[in-house]
Amino acid sequence: MTSRRLRIGTRGSQLARWQAEWVRTQLQELGIEAELVLITTSGDRHQQWSVEALGTTGVFTKEIQQALLSREIDLAVHSLKDLPTRSVPGLTIAAIPLRGPVEDMLITRGGRSLMELPPGATVGTGSRRRAAQLLFHRPDLKIVPLRGNLDTRLRRLQEGVFDAIVVAAAGLARLGRLGEATQNLTPDYLLPAPGQGALAIEALESAAEVLELLAPLNDPCTAAEVTAERTALAALSAGCLAPVATWARLVQGQLILTARVLSPDGAEKLEVTCSGELSHPKRLGEKVGKLLKAQGADRLVSMARTSAEKAASED
């Protein structure tokens, strides 16, 4: 047991602070004292910019990881879906706690479901994955970029800027606002982002004492699920901007992974579902990624990359 107070690096948003506080509470229950260190990322600093304009990877994690490498903090708490699949040399994911809800939720002003929205309805989301899947089901929808914290997104909806918005159930649940959701879109319409609903606790590979202290926070089933999801994403070389959705879950002792790749406009969709052993999640992710590539996923990923580059140049 360490006698020193651990420093937890986190973004300063309400949700990020909730997540870091949750980790601190878990550590306190193990007899480990910790404090939060708030770090502003490029994604937070430029909320008026699209994610495409900010860059393709790590816009919500780079500065926090740099603080780890320079030993300004002892551990970092990330939303796992924000963490690039390519690890930073010297850093490791020390623990992935029990996952929260994976679903995406629709919130509308009038209480209408996705299929009840009027023709040409405006839907706010900053996610290309969500946008493409929505357009697959409703090509008439007008998808408008939406960034900012949860309060900002909900306020813009109520002000009439949008007819609907799509947000992660995990964020709503953690901030006690799940009751404001109109419709659960998963799995009927949307599959989640790789790692959605899960937290990643990152630390220095060389910090043996810290890694040992964090080990009890790891949930093996969640870790296997998200490993399969992120491996499939990495196999596609899709990055965070391509419309790729994955969902792994444990069913009767088997790990089931469904992955989708779409064109940016939602007109084309490829999907694969496979099962594998819980003890070999990477093998399952690689298999699903390979099957998607055999169906032509590389072409859709290339389309998404070109679309993202065009959007960034127009910002």
Secondary structure per residue as TSV (DSSP state, phi and psi in degrees):
chain	resnum	aa	ss	phi	psi
A	1	M	-	360.0	132.9
A	2	T	-	-81.9	146.8
A	3	S	-	-96.6	-11.4
A	4	R	S	-88.3	160.8
A	5	R	-	-89.7	120.9
A	6	L	E	-75.2	147.7
A	7	R	E	-108.2	121.7
A	8	I	E	-102.6	117.1
A	9	G	E	-86.5	136.2
A	10	T	E	-154.9	156.7
A	11	R	-	-66.4	163.7
A	12	G	-	-96.1	2.5
A	13	S	S	-65.5	161.1
A	14	Q	H	-58.5	-43.4
A	15	L	H	-68.3	-44.3
A	16	A	H	-61.6	-40.6
A	17	R	H	-66.2	-38.6
A	18	W	H	-59.3	-45.5
A	19	Q	H	-63.6	-42.5
A	20	A	H	-68.2	-38.2
A	21	E	H	-63.5	-37.8
A	22	W	H	-61.7	-44.2
A	23	V	H	-63.3	-41.7
A	24	R	H	-60.3	-40.6
A	25	T	H	-63.4	-41.3
A	26	Q	H	-62.5	-39.8
A	27	L	H	-67.0	-40.3
A	28	Q	H	-61.4	-36.6
A	29	E	H	-66.8	-20.4
A	30	L	T	-92.9	4.0
A	31	G	T	84.0	19.8
A	32	I	-	-112.2	121.6
A	33	E	-	-84.8	144.5
A	34	A	E	-150.6	159.7
A	35	E	E	-134.5	154.5
A	36	L	E	-90.3	141.0
A	37	V	E	-121.9	113.7
A	38	L	E	-83.6	132.8
A	39	I	-	-130.0	129.8
A	40	T	-	-89.9	124.3
A	41	T	-	-96.2	167.9
A	42	S	H	-62.9	-33.3
A	43	G	H	-65.2	-32.8
A	44	D	H	-78.9	-35.1
A	45	R	H	-70.3	-29.5
A	46	H	T	-123.4	63.2
A	47	Q	T	-71.0	-14.7
A	48	Q	T	-80.7	-11.6
A	49	W	S	-92.9	152.2
A	50	S	-	-73.8	158.8
A	51	V	H	-62.4	-34.4
A	52	E	H	-58.8	-42.4
A	53	A	H	-68.9	-27.3
A	54	L	H	-77.6	-25.2
A	55	G	-	128.1	168.5
A	56	T	S	-91.0	-22.6
A	57	T	S	-138.0	146.9
A	58	G	-	68.4	22.0
A	59	V	T	-68.6	-20.0
A	60	F	T	-108.2	7.3
A	61	T	T	-132.3	-24.6
A	62	K	H	-56.0	-49.3
A	63	E	H	-64.5	-35.5
A	64	I	H	-69.0	-40.8
A	65	Q	H	-65.4	-36.4
A	66	Q	H	-64.4	-37.9
A	67	A	H	-63.9	-34.6
A	68	L	H	-65.5	-47.9
A	69	L	H	-62.8	-33.0
A	70	S	T	-90.0	6.3
A	71	R	T	63.0	27.4
A	72	E	S	-77.7	-22.1
A	73	I	-	-134.8	163.9
A	74	D	S	-100.9	-26.8
A	75	L	E	-152.7	158.2
A	76	A	E	-126.4	144.5
A	77	V	E	-113.9	120.8
A	78	H	E	-120.9	153.0
A	79	S	E	-71.3	122.7
A	80	L	G	-58.8	-32.4
A	81	K	G	-67.4	-16.8
A	82	D	G	-84.1	-13.7
A	83	L	S	-88.3	121.2
A	84	P	-	-56.6	150.9
A	85	T	S	-71.5	-25.0
A	86	R	S	-83.6	118.2
A	87	S	-	-72.8	155.3
A	88	V	-	-87.2	128.0
A	89	P	T	-53.0	130.5
A	90	G	T	96.0	-13.3
A	91	L	E	-114.6	155.5
A	92	T	E	-147.3	151.5
A	93	I	E	-78.8	111.5
A	94	A	E	-82.5	-29.0
A	95	A	E	-160.7	144.9
A	96	I	-	-124.6	103.0
A	97	P	-	-67.9	172.6
A	98	L	-	-51.9	131.1
A	99	R	-	-72.0	146.5
A	100	G	-	-85.3	-169.2
A	101	P	-	-62.8	142.3
A	102	V	-	-95.2	-11.3
A	103	E	-	-71.3	157.5
A	104	D	E	-99.1	141.2
A	105	M	E	-119.4	139.5
A	106	L	E	-94.2	134.6
A	107	I	E	-125.1	124.3
A	108	T	E	-124.2	158.4
A	109	R	S	-74.2	-33.7
A	110	G	S	-100.3	4.9
A	111	G	-	77.7	15.0
A	112	R	-	-82.1	149.2
A	113	S	-	-80.0	174.4
A	114	L	G	-56.3	-46.6
A	115	M	G	-77.9	-10.8
A	116	E	G	-93.9	-8.7
A	117	L	S	-61.2	144.6
A	118	P	-	-67.0	157.2
A	119	P	T	-54.5	133.9
A	120	G	T	75.7	14.9
A	121	A	-	-59.3	148.2
A	122	T	E	-94.5	123.3
A	123	V	E	-119.6	128.4
A	124	G	E	-95.9	127.5
A	125	T	-	-162.2	144.6
A	126	G	S	-97.6	8.0
A	127	S	-	-106.7	123.1
A	128	R	H	-66.6	-32.4
A	129	R	H	-61.6	-48.0
A	130	R	H	-65.0	-44.3
A	131	A	H	-59.4	-47.4
A	132	A	H	-64.1	-40.6
A	133	Q	H	-69.4	-37.2
A	134	L	H	-62.6	-44.1
A	135	L	H	-68.8	-27.7
A	136	F	H	-60.3	-39.9
A	137	H	H	-87.5	-32.8
A	138	R	-	-136.2	78.7
A	139	P	T	-64.2	-12.0
A	140	D	T	-81.3	-14.5
A	141	L	-	-65.7	149.6
A	142	K	E	-102.2	110.7
A	143	I	E	-91.4	124.0
A	144	V	E	-119.0	131.9
A	145	P	-	-57.8	138.5
A	146	L	-	-141.9	120.6
A	147	R	-	-126.5	177.2
A	148	G	S	111.1	170.3
A	149	N	-	-72.3	174.8
A	150	L	H	-61.1	-42.6
A	151	D	H	-58.7	-43.3
A	152	T	H	-62.8	-43.7
A	153	R	H	-64.5	-44.1
A	154	L	H	-67.5	-37.2
A	155	R	H	-65.4	-42.0
A	156	R	H	-65.9	-32.8
A	157	L	H	-64.5	-48.0
A	158	Q	H	-67.0	-27.1
A	159	E	T	-75.8	-6.8
A	160	G	T	90.9	9.8
A	161	V	S	-67.3	-31.5
A	162	F	-	-129.3	156.0
A	163	D	S	-83.8	-26.0
A	164	A	E	-159.0	158.2
A	165	I	E	-133.9	158.8
A	166	V	E	-121.5	127.4
A	167	V	E	-136.7	164.5
A	168	A	E	-77.3	138.2
A	169	A	H	-61.8	-34.4
A	170	A	H	-60.0	-43.5
A	171	G	H	-64.7	-43.1
A	172	L	H	-61.0	-44.6
A	173	A	H	-64.8	-42.7
A	174	R	H	-67.9	-27.6
A	175	L	T	-99.9	10.6
A	176	G	T	70.5	30.0
A	177	R	-	-124.2	20.0
A	178	L	G	-62.7	-27.1
A	179	G	G	-65.6	-13.5
A	180	E	G	-84.7	-8.5
A	181	A	-	-71.5	144.3
A	182	T	-	-93.0	-42.1
A	183	Q	E	-150.5	136.2
A	184	N	E	-81.6	116.8
A	185	L	-	-89.8	-10.3
A	186	T	T	-104.4	133.3
A	187	P	T	-100.4	2.4
A	188	D	T	-60.5	-36.4
A	189	Y	T	-119.7	-44.6
A	190	L	-	-121.6	136.8
A	191	L	-	-97.8	150.5
A	192	P	-	-75.7	173.4
A	193	A	-	-75.4	153.2
A	194	P	T	-55.2	125.6
A	195	G	T	83.1	3.5
A	196	Q	T	-60.1	137.3
A	197	G	T	87.3	-7.8
A	198	A	-	-108.2	154.4
A	199	L	E	-106.6	149.4
A	200	A	E	-119.5	126.6
A	201	I	E	-105.5	114.5
A	202	E	E	-107.2	146.0
A	203	A	E	-150.3	172.9
A	204	L	E	-69.6	136.5
A	205	E	T	-58.8	-32.3
A	206	S	T	-85.5	-6.0
A	207	A	-	-88.2	74.4
A	208	A	H	-57.4	-41.1
A	209	E	H	-64.3	-44.2
A	210	V	H	-65.1	-42.9
A	211	L	H	-60.4	-39.0
A	212	E	H	-66.8	-38.5
A	213	L	H	-68.6	-32.4
A	214	L	H	-84.0	-19.5
A	215	A	G	-53.2	-39.2
A	216	P	G	-65.1	-15.7
A	217	L	G	-82.3	-8.5
A	218	N	-	-79.7	135.8
A	219	D	-	-108.1	112.2
A	220	P	H	-59.4	-38.6
A	221	C	H	-66.8	-46.5
A	222	T	H	-61.0	-43.0
A	223	A	H	-60.2	-39.9
A	224	A	H	-67.2	-43.4
A	225	E	H	-58.6	-52.3
A	226	V	H	-72.1	-27.2
A	227	T	H	-64.7	-43.3
A	228	A	H	-61.6	-43.9
A	229	E	H	-63.3	-47.4
A	230	R	H	-72.0	-30.2
A	231	T	H	-66.8	-40.4
A	232	A	H	-62.4	-42.0
A	233	L	H	-62.2	-44.6
A	234	A	H	-64.7	-37.5
A	235	A	H	-62.9	-27.5
A	236	L	T	-87.6	-7.3
A	237	S	T	49.1	43.6
A	238	A	-	-90.1	-23.6
A	239	G	T	69.6	-173.2
A	240	C	T	-89.9	-8.5
A	241	L	T	-99.4	-13.0
A	242	A	S	-77.9	148.0
A	243	P	-	-74.2	75.5
A	244	V	E	-116.7	130.2
A	245	A	E	-126.1	141.0
A	246	T	E	-140.3	149.8
A	247	W	E	-149.3	111.6
A	248	A	E	-109.0	139.8
A	249	R	E	-151.5	152.4
A	250	L	E	-90.4	121.9
A	251	V	E	-130.0	113.9
A	252	Q	T	50.1	45.8
A	253	G	T	82.2	-4.9
A	254	Q	E	-107.8	143.3
A	255	L	E	-88.1	119.3
A	256	I	E	-105.5	129.1
A	257	L	E	-124.3	124.0
A	258	T	E	-113.3	132.7
A	259	A	E	-133.6	143.7
A	260	R	E	-129.0	141.4
A	261	V	E	-128.4	132.6
A	262	L	E	-126.9	159.2
A	263	S	-	-73.3	154.9
A	264	P	T	-56.4	-30.5
A	265	D	T	-89.7	2.5
A	266	G	S	76.2	2.5
A	267	A	S	-72.0	-27.8
A	268	E	-	-121.3	141.9
A	269	K	E	-142.9	131.7
A	270	L	E	-114.5	142.7
A	271	E	E	-147.5	139.8
A	272	V	E	-137.0	138.6
A	273	T	E	-127.3	128.4
A	274	C	E	-138.3	160.0
A	275	S	E	-116.3	156.1
A	276	G	E	-159.1	-176.4
A	277	E	E	-84.8	140.6
A	278	L	T	-58.3	-29.8
A	279	S	T	-79.3	-8.3
A	280	H	-	-132.0	61.6
A	281	P	H	-67.0	-32.3
A	282	K	H	-65.4	-39.5
A	283	R	H	-60.2	-40.9
A	284	L	H	-66.7	-44.8
A	285	G	H	-61.8	-41.6
A	286	E	H	-64.7	-39.6
A	287	K	H	-62.9	-45.8
A	288	V	H	-65.3	-42.0
A	289	G	H	-61.4	-41.8
A	290	K	H	-64.2	-41.6
A	291	L	H	-66.0	-37.8
A	292	L	H	-66.5	-40.8
A	293	K	H	-63.5	-36.0
A	294	A	H	-65.2	-26.2
A	295	Q	H	-84.4	-9.9
A	296	G	T	111.0	22.4
A	297	A	H	-62.3	-32.6
A	298	D	H	-57.5	-37.6
A	299	R	H	-65.2	-42.2
A	300	L	H	-68.5	-38.5
A	301	V	H	-64.3	-40.2
A	302	S	H	-63.6	-41.0
A	303	M	H	-59.8	-42.3
A	304	A	H	-66.2	-39.9
A	305	R	H	-64.0	-42.9
A	306	T	H	-63.8	-41.9
A	307	S	H	-63.3	-41.1
A	308	A	H	-65.9	-41.5
A	309	E	H	-63.8	-38.8
A	310	K	H	-66.2	-42.7
A	311	A	H	-63.6	-38.6
A	312	A	H	-66.1	-38.6
A	313	S	H	-69.4	-23.9
A	314	E	H	-87.5	-12.4
A	315	D	-	-73.1	360.0
